[in-house]
Amino acid sequence: MQKKQSYLVNICVSAILVALEVVLNRFCSINTAGLKIGFAFIPPTFAAIALGPIAGAAVYAVSDLLGAMLFPIGPYHPGFTVCAALMGVVAGMFLNENPVSAISRRRVRFWRNIVPPVLINCVLIGLLINTAWVSMLYGSRTYFGWFLYRLGEYAVLIPVQLISIPILVKVVDKLKKSGLLPGGLK
C-alpha cells in the first residue's frame, strides 16, 4: 500500500511541476525568436532532484510538448523536446541522491554536483544543440550568428542556475525530511 501511495504522490507532484513549468515558461519568461530567459528550469530540476532522472526527463519533455501545443510562441521542432528530456536526465544523474551515491546531502558539493549539470545543460544541450534547431527553424542567420545571439541568454542563465540549484537541493531535502515528498521519514 505504501508503494502505491508513493507512486501516486510522484505522479501528482510531477503533474503540478509540469503545470508550473508551462506557466513559468510561456507567461513569466522573456520569449523572443530564438531567445528565452526565465525561471522555467526550476520545476523540472526540482523533479530531477526529488524524483530522479526519469521524472526530470518526463517533466521537462511533457511540459515542453504541452507548452508548444497549448501556447505556441514560434515554430516547433521535436529536437527541442528531446533536448529538454536530456536536460532532465542530466540534472537527475548529478543531483538526485539515488543514482549518485557520492552526494553528501549535508553539504552540497558545488564543483562536483552542481557545476557539471549546469554546464552540460546550458552549454552543450541548450547553447550548442538547441541553437542548431533554432537556426534550422528561423534560418535568418547562420548557426554562428544564432550562437552569438543566444550567448547572452546563457550568460544570464548559467549564474542564475548556479545560485538556485543548491537552494533547490536543500528545499527538496527539507521536504523529504518532513514527509511531504516520498523518500523521507524512513
Backbone torsions as a table, in degrees:
resi	resn	phi	psi	omega
1	MET	NA	-40.8	-179.1
2	GLN	-62.6	-38.4	-179.1
3	LYS	-67.2	-40.1	177.2
4	LYS	-62.5	-42.2	179.2
5	GLN	-63.9	-38.3	178.5
6	SER	-63.8	-42.6	177.4
7	TYR	-63.2	-41.2	179.5
8	LEU	-63.8	-42.1	177.4
9	VAL	-63.4	-42.9	178.6
10	ASN	-60.4	-42.5	179.9
11	ILE	-66.2	-43.4	179.6
12	CYS	-65.4	-44.0	178.1
13	VAL	-62.3	-43.1	179.2
14	SER	-62.7	-41.8	179.8
15	ALA	-64.2	-41.5	177.9
16	ILE	-63.6	-41.3	179.6
17	LEU	-67.1	-35.0	175.7
18	VAL	-62.7	-47.3	180.0
19	ALA	-62.2	-42.2	179.6
20	LEU	-64.7	-39.7	179.5
21	GLU	-65.5	-40.2	178.9
22	VAL	-62.6	-43.5	179.4
23	VAL	-65.1	-47.2	180.0
24	LEU	-63.8	-38.8	-176.5
25	ASN	-73.5	-46.2	-172.1
26	ARG	-88.9	-26.4	-174.0
27	PHE	-118.1	-21.5	-174.9
28	CYS	-118.0	24.5	179.6
29	SER	-124.9	159.4	171.0
30	ILE	-84.7	112.6	-177.7
31	ASN	-119.8	116.9	172.3
32	THR	-131.8	179.8	179.3
33	ALA	-62.1	110.8	176.1
34	GLY	81.1	3.2	-176.5
35	LEU	-136.3	131.1	179.2
36	LYS	-143.9	116.0	179.1
37	ILE	-122.2	126.0	179.5
38	GLY	178.1	-168.6	-178.0
39	PHE	-106.7	25.9	-178.0
40	ALA	-69.4	-12.6	178.3
41	PHE	-75.0	-17.2	-173.4
42	ILE	-65.6	-51.2	-178.9
43	PRO	-60.5	-46.1	178.7
44	PRO	-66.6	-34.2	177.6
45	THR	-68.1	-37.9	174.6
46	PHE	-59.1	-44.6	178.3
47	ALA	-63.0	-41.0	179.7
48	ALA	-64.5	-40.5	-179.8
49	ILE	-69.7	-46.9	-173.1
50	ALA	-78.9	-40.2	-169.8
51	LEU	-114.7	-11.5	175.8
52	GLY	110.7	176.5	-174.9
53	PRO	-64.6	-35.8	-178.6
54	ILE	-68.5	-43.2	177.8
55	ALA	-66.0	-39.6	176.6
56	GLY	-60.7	-44.1	178.4
57	ALA	-64.3	-42.0	-179.0
58	ALA	-65.2	-44.9	-179.6
59	VAL	-64.5	-44.4	177.8
60	TYR	-60.0	-50.3	-174.4
61	ALA	-68.7	-46.7	-178.3
62	VAL	-65.0	-41.7	179.8
63	SER	-67.5	-36.7	177.3
64	ASP	-64.9	-45.0	-179.7
65	LEU	-66.6	-45.5	178.7
66	LEU	-63.6	-43.1	179.1
67	GLY	-61.8	-40.6	179.9
68	ALA	-68.5	-34.8	-179.2
69	MET	-78.4	-43.1	-174.5
70	LEU	-83.0	-37.9	-175.4
71	PHE	-133.1	70.1	-177.0
72	PRO	-66.4	136.0	178.2
73	ILE	-106.1	-36.1	180.0
74	GLY	-155.6	-164.0	179.1
75	PRO	-65.1	154.3	-177.8
76	TYR	-113.0	142.4	174.7
77	HIS	-132.3	133.2	179.8
78	PRO	-59.6	-21.6	177.7
79	GLY	-61.5	-30.7	176.9
80	PHE	-62.7	-42.4	-179.1
81	THR	-69.7	-39.5	177.4
82	VAL	-63.4	-44.1	177.7
83	CYS	-63.9	-38.0	177.7
84	ALA	-62.3	-43.6	178.2
85	ALA	-63.2	-40.8	176.9
86	LEU	-61.4	-37.8	177.7
87	MET	-62.4	-38.8	177.2
88	GLY	-65.8	-39.8	178.3
89	VAL	-64.9	-46.2	-179.6
90	VAL	-61.3	-46.8	179.6
91	ALA	-61.0	-42.5	179.9
92	GLY	-67.1	-36.4	-179.4
93	MET	-67.1	-34.2	-179.0
94	PHE	-92.3	-28.0	-169.9
95	LEU	-108.9	-18.9	179.0
96	ASN	-82.5	139.2	-174.8
97	GLU	-74.3	-19.3	-178.9
98	ASN	-75.2	-51.7	-179.4
99	PRO	-70.1	-28.1	-177.7
100	VAL	-117.3	93.9	-174.9
101	SER	-73.8	-9.5	-178.1
102	ALA	-80.4	-7.3	-179.1
103	ILE	-71.6	124.9	173.2
104	SER	-93.4	112.5	-176.2
105	ARG	-72.6	-14.9	176.6
106	ARG	-73.9	-33.1	179.5
107	ARG	-135.8	110.2	178.9
108	VAL	-70.5	126.1	179.9
109	ARG	-83.8	103.0	-172.6
110	PHE	-59.9	-53.8	-175.0
111	TRP	-72.6	-27.2	-175.8
112	ARG	-92.2	-34.5	-173.2
113	ASN	-114.9	-23.2	-176.9
114	ILE	-99.0	-49.0	-174.9
115	VAL	-64.1	-46.0	-178.2
116	PRO	-57.9	-47.7	179.9
117	PRO	-66.9	-33.2	178.4
118	VAL	-65.3	-45.6	-179.5
119	LEU	-68.2	-41.7	178.7
120	ILE	-63.1	-47.5	-177.5
121	ASN	-68.9	-43.4	-176.1
122	CYS	-78.6	-50.2	-173.4
123	VAL	-81.1	-55.7	-174.1
124	LEU	-71.9	-55.7	-174.7
125	ILE	-80.4	-50.7	-175.2
126	GLY	-71.3	-51.7	-174.3
127	LEU	-80.1	-48.2	-175.4
128	LEU	-79.3	-50.6	-174.3
129	ILE	-79.9	-49.9	-178.4
130	ASN	-64.1	-28.5	176.1
131	THR	-64.4	-32.0	175.7
132	ALA	-63.0	-42.4	179.3
133	TRP	-66.7	-41.1	179.4
134	VAL	-62.3	-43.1	-178.9
135	SER	-68.0	-31.9	175.7
136	MET	-68.5	-41.1	-175.1
137	LEU	-76.8	-42.6	-175.5
138	TYR	-92.4	-38.3	171.2
139	GLY	59.4	-0.8	-177.8
140	SER	-74.4	-15.0	177.8
141	ARG	-130.6	167.5	173.4
142	THR	-78.0	171.7	177.1
143	TYR	-57.6	-44.7	-179.1
144	PHE	-63.9	-37.2	177.0
145	GLY	-63.5	-44.4	176.6
146	TRP	-66.6	-37.1	179.2
147	PHE	-59.0	-47.9	179.3
148	LEU	-64.2	-38.7	179.2
149	TYR	-63.9	-43.3	-177.3
150	ARG	-81.8	-10.7	178.4
151	LEU	-60.6	-35.9	177.3
152	GLY	-63.5	-38.8	177.3
153	GLU	-58.3	-46.9	-177.0
154	TYR	-78.9	-19.9	172.2
155	ALA	-66.2	-26.4	175.8
156	VAL	-87.6	-44.9	-173.2
157	LEU	-69.0	-36.4	-177.3
158	ILE	-62.2	-51.4	177.8
159	PRO	-62.8	-37.3	178.8
160	VAL	-61.8	-43.5	179.2
161	GLN	-68.5	-39.3	179.1
162	LEU	-63.5	-28.6	177.7
163	ILE	-83.5	-41.1	-171.8
164	SER	-84.3	-28.2	-177.1
165	ILE	-66.1	-42.4	175.1
166	PRO	-59.9	-33.1	176.7
167	ILE	-66.5	-42.0	177.8
168	LEU	-61.1	-41.1	178.5
169	VAL	-59.6	-44.9	179.5
170	LYS	-65.5	-39.3	178.7
171	VAL	-63.9	-44.8	178.8
172	VAL	-61.1	-43.5	178.9
173	ASP	-61.4	-42.0	178.4
174	LYS	-64.2	-41.1	179.5
175	LEU	-66.6	-37.1	177.6
176	LYS	-68.5	-41.4	179.5
177	LYS	-65.2	-33.5	180.0
178	SER	-79.7	-10.2	179.4
179	GLY	89.5	4.9	-180.0
180	LEU	-79.0	-19.3	175.8
181	LEU	-121.5	147.4	176.2
182	PRO	-61.3	147.2	179.0
183	GLY	106.5	-9.5	178.6
184	GLY	-102.6	174.1	176.9
185	LEU	52.9	53.1	-179.3
186	LYS	-90.6	NA	NA
